[in-house]
């Protein structure tokens, strides 16, 4: 009986195999269809790994936070770092990437070595932050916001978050200025541009991480509250019809309006009032609302919610330029016109 059952089983398997063979032979396009499907699926898998995470629901992210263990250590592994960065970073028209991009990619790499789900949460939060607010959130600020969020959700410890921030900040350096990270915005000769061909930049990161891992380069933890782009803000004064003006009471609404020098028109991405330098979230008093740059000598106008006297004497108006630099104007008596 057992032998009979075995023969029946073999016969059945043979019949199935014959049917499969016949189907393949009679389906001229079967192999091509399967090959195309596999190719598309492989491409989709690669794309999905690093796609924009904005489409992930809040419930999905909360589930990741609940099921992930808190990361309390940082393992600086150099396994396939160049390939990882090449996959996740997009070069510009000249085939180059900048320092802030590199930090973004390095942080993701370090997190993924520990827990891919936490790395996914990092991408999601980063994409929620980048470009929002006034001035628009920079890449570096979005990185810090994402790491802060991971710490707040107890997915990584503060020690690890600041350690990762320090390692990625140092390993992303492409120039001799090790105190700031720069992007690719600005004119020719601008010293706040730091770019490199993508392949070369990735190899540079790999070497720096090896030096950090071996202790050849010592890296300190970097606070998540450290100001970004710590470039010295230039002080400026240009009185006259095209110069700076702090007008404490405007004719239109009785509130403060600030006019910035005409030579800056077209190069300002934001402006605000700060208590001190460097200009950061911690020192921001109020962000200005852009109100045009076609009147009063073609000067950019920024309006505020209160009259000038409501702001502290000695405040600074800081203009954030498109190239990443800032120019500031110190205010004496805030209740009076300042030029």
C-alpha positions in Angstrom: 0.0 0.0 0.0 2.8 2.4 0.8 4.5 1.6 -2.4 1.3 2.1 -4.3 0.7 5.5 -2.7 4.3 6.5 -3.5 3.8 5.6 -7.2 0.6 7.6 -7.2 2.4 10.6 -5.7 5.2 10.3 -8.2 2.7 10.0 -11.0 0.9 13.1 -9.8 4.1 15.1 -9.6 5.0 13.9 -13.1 1.7 15.0 -14.4 2.1 18.4 -12.9 5.6 18.8 -14.3 4.4 17.8 -17.7 1.6 20.3 -17.5 4.0 23.1 -16.5 6.4 22.2 -19.3 3.5 22.1 -21.8 2.3 25.5 -20.6 5.7 27.1 -21.0 6.2 25.6 -24.5 2.8 26.8 -25.6 3.3 30.3 -24.2 5.8 31.9 -26.4 5.8 35.1 -24.4 5.9 33.6 -20.9 9.6 33.8 -20.3 9.7 37.4 -21.7 6.8 38.4 -19.5 8.4 36.8 -16.4 11.8 38.4 -17.2 10.1 41.9 -17.6 8.1 41.4 -14.4 11.2 40.5 -12.4 13.1 43.5 -13.8 10.3 45.9 -13.0 10.0 44.4 -9.5 13.7 44.7 -8.8 13.6 48.3 -10.0 10.6 49.0 -7.8 12.3 47.4 -4.8 15.3 49.6 -5.2 13.2 52.7 -5.7 10.9 51.9 -2.7 13.9 51.6 -0.4 14.7 55.3 -0.6 11.5 56.8 -1.9 10.0 59.9 -0.3 8.5 58.8 3.0 5.8 61.6 3.2 3.2 59.1 2.0 3.7 56.9 5.1 0.8 57.3 7.5 1.2 58.5 11.1 -0.2 55.2 12.3 2.5 53.4 10.4 5.2 55.6 11.9 3.7 55.1 15.4 3.8 51.4 14.9 7.5 51.5 14.0 8.2 53.6 17.1 6.4 51.0 19.3 8.2 48.0 17.8 11.7 49.4 17.6 14.2 49.1 20.4 16.0 52.2 21.6 19.4 52.5 20.1 22.0 53.2 22.8 25.2 52.7 20.9 26.7 53.7 17.5 28.5 51.2 15.4 30.7 52.9 12.8 30.6 50.2 10.2 32.1 50.9 6.8 30.3 48.1 4.9 29.2 49.3 1.5 28.9 53.0 2.6 29.8 54.3 -0.9 27.1 52.2 -2.5 24.6 53.3 0.1 25.3 57.0 -0.5 25.2 56.6 -4.2 21.8 55.1 -3.9 20.2 57.6 -1.6 21.8 60.9 -2.8 20.9 62.7 -6.1 23.6 64.7 -7.8 23.1 68.1 -9.5 23.4 68.8 -13.2 27.2 68.7 -12.9 27.2 65.4 -11.2 28.1 66.9 -7.8 26.7 66.7 -4.3 27.2 69.1 -1.3 28.1 68.7 2.3 24.6 69.0 3.7 23.5 66.2 1.4 26.3 64.0 2.6 25.4 64.5 6.2 21.8 63.5 5.4 23.0 60.3 3.8 25.5 59.4 6.5 22.9 59.7 9.3 20.6 57.4 7.4 23.4 54.9 6.9 24.4 54.9 10.5 20.8 54.4 11.7 20.1 51.7 9.1 23.1 49.7 10.4 21.4 49.5 13.8 17.7 49.3 12.8 16.2 49.8 9.3 12.8 50.8 10.8 14.3 53.6 12.7 16.2 54.7 9.6 12.8 54.7 7.8 11.3 56.9 10.6 14.3 59.3 10.2 13.6 59.7 6.4 9.9 60.3 7.1 10.5 63.0 9.7 13.2 64.7 7.6 10.9 65.0 4.6 8.2 66.5 6.9 10.6 69.2 8.0 12.8 70.1 5.0 11.8 73.5 3.4 9.1 74.3 6.0 9.0 77.4 8.2 10.5 80.9 7.9 13.3 81.0 7.0 12.8 77.6 5.2 14.2 74.7 7.1 17.6 73.8 5.7 18.9 70.3 5.2 21.1 70.5 8.3 18.2 71.8 10.4 15.9 69.0 9.1 18.5 66.4 10.1 18.7 67.7 13.6 14.9 67.9 13.8 14.6 64.3 12.7 17.2 63.1 15.2 15.4 65.1 17.9 12.1 63.4 17.0 13.7 60.0 17.2 15.0 60.8 20.7 11.7 62.2 21.8 10.0 58.9 20.7 12.7 57.0 22.7 13.9 55.3 19.5 17.5 56.5 20.1 19.1 58.0 23.2 20.2 61.6 23.3 23.8 60.5 23.6 23.5 58.5 20.4 21.7 61.2 18.6 24.4 63.7 19.4 27.1 61.2 18.6 25.6 60.5 15.2 25.2 64.3 14.6 28.9 64.7 15.4 30.1 61.8 13.3 28.0 62.8 10.3 28.9 66.5 10.6 32.7 65.7 10.5 32.5 62.9 7.8 30.5 65.2 5.5 33.2 67.8 5.3 34.5 68.4 1.7 36.6 71.6 2.3 39.0 72.9 4.9 36.3 74.7 6.9 35.4 72.1 9.6 33.1 74.4 11.6 30.2 74.5 9.1 28.4 72.5 6.4 27.7 74.2 3.1 25.5 73.5 0.2 25.7 74.3 -3.6 24.0 77.7 -3.6 25.8 80.9 -4.5 27.8 82.5 -7.2 31.2 81.6 -8.6 34.0 82.0 -6.0 31.5 81.9 -3.1 33.3 80.4 0.0 30.0 79.0 1.3 29.8 76.4 -1.5 31.2 73.0 -0.8 30.6 70.4 -3.5 32.4 67.5 -5.1 31.7 64.9 -7.8 29.4 62.3 -6.3 31.7 59.2 -6.6 34.7 61.2 -5.2 32.6 62.6 -2.3 31.4 59.1 -1.4 34.9 57.8 -1.3 35.9 60.8 0.8 33.2 59.9 3.4 34.4 56.3 3.4 37.9 57.3 4.3 36.8 59.8 6.9 34.6 57.2 8.6 37.6 54.7 8.6 39.7 57.4 10.3 37.0 58.1 12.8 36.5 54.4 13.5 40.2 53.8 14.0 40.6 56.8 16.3 42.8 58.7 13.9 40.2 61.4 13.8 38.6 62.2 17.2 35.0 63.4 16.9 33.1 64.9 19.8 29.3 64.6 20.1 27.5 67.6 18.5 24.5 69.2 20.2 21.2 69.0 18.3 20.7 72.6 19.2 24.0 73.8 17.6 23.3 76.5 15.1 23.6 75.5 11.4 25.8 77.3 8.9 27.8 79.2 11.5 29.1 81.7 9.0 30.0 85.1 10.4 27.1 87.4 9.8 28.1 90.6 8.0 27.0 93.9 9.5 25.7 96.5 7.1 24.5 100.0 7.0 23.5 101.9 3.9 21.5 105.0 4.6 19.7 106.9 1.9 16.9 106.2 -0.5 18.1 102.7 -1.2 19.4 101.7 2.2 18.2 99.9 5.3 15.2 101.3 7.2 13.5 100.3 10.4 10.2 102.0 10.3 8.4 101.4 13.7 5.0 102.6 12.6 4.0 102.1 9.0 1.3 104.1 7.3 -0.7 101.0 6.2 -1.2 99.2 9.5 0.6 101.1 12.2 3.0 98.2 12.7 6.7 97.7 12.1 8.0 97.4 8.6 11.6 96.8 7.7 13.1 97.8 4.3 16.3 96.1 3.3 19.0 97.7 1.0 18.2 97.6 -2.7 21.5 95.9 -3.5 20.1 92.8 -1.7 16.8 92.7 -3.7 16.3 89.3 -5.3 18.9 87.6 -3.1 16.9 87.4 0.2 15.1 84.2 1.2 13.9 85.4 4.6 14.3 88.0 7.3 13.6 88.2 11.0 14.3 90.0 14.3 16.8 88.2 16.6 17.9 88.9 20.2 21.6 88.0 19.4 23.9 86.2 17.0 24.2 83.6 15.6 20.7 83.8 14.2 19.0 80.5 15.3 15.6 79.2 16.5 16.8 80.0 20.1 17.5 83.7 19.3 14.6 84.3 17.0 12.1 86.9 18.2 9.9 87.0 15.2 10.0 86.1 11.5 9.1 88.9 9.0 6.4 88.5 6.4 7.7 89.4 2.9 5.5 92.2 1.4 7.1 92.9 -1.9 10.2 94.6 -3.3 8.9 97.0 -6.0 8.3 100.2 -3.9 10.6 102.7 -2.1 13.6 102.3 -4.4 13.1 98.6 -5.1 13.8 97.5 -1.5 12.5 94.3 0.0 9.8 95.0 2.6 9.2 92.7 5.6 6.3 93.4 7.9 5.9 92.4 11.6 3.0 91.8 13.9 3.6 94.7 16.3 4.9 98.3 16.3 8.7 98.8 16.5 8.6 99.9 20.1 7.3 96.4 21.1 10.7 94.9 20.3 13.7 95.1 22.6 16.3 97.9 22.0 19.4 96.4 20.6 17.6 93.7 18.6 19.1 92.6 15.3 17.4 92.4 11.9 18.9 89.5 10.1 18.5 88.9 6.4 19.1 85.3 5.2 20.5 85.4 1.7 20.1 82.8 -1.0 23.8 81.8 -0.9 23.5 80.8 2.8 25.1 84.0 4.2 23.4 86.4 6.5 23.6 90.2 6.9 22.5 91.9 10.1 21.5 95.4 11.1 21.5 96.3 14.8 18.7 98.4 16.1 19.3 101.1 18.8 16.0 102.6 20.0 13.3 100.4 18.6 10.6 103.0 18.9 12.4 105.3 16.5 13.4 105.1 12.8 16.7 103.3 12.4 18.8 103.6 9.2 
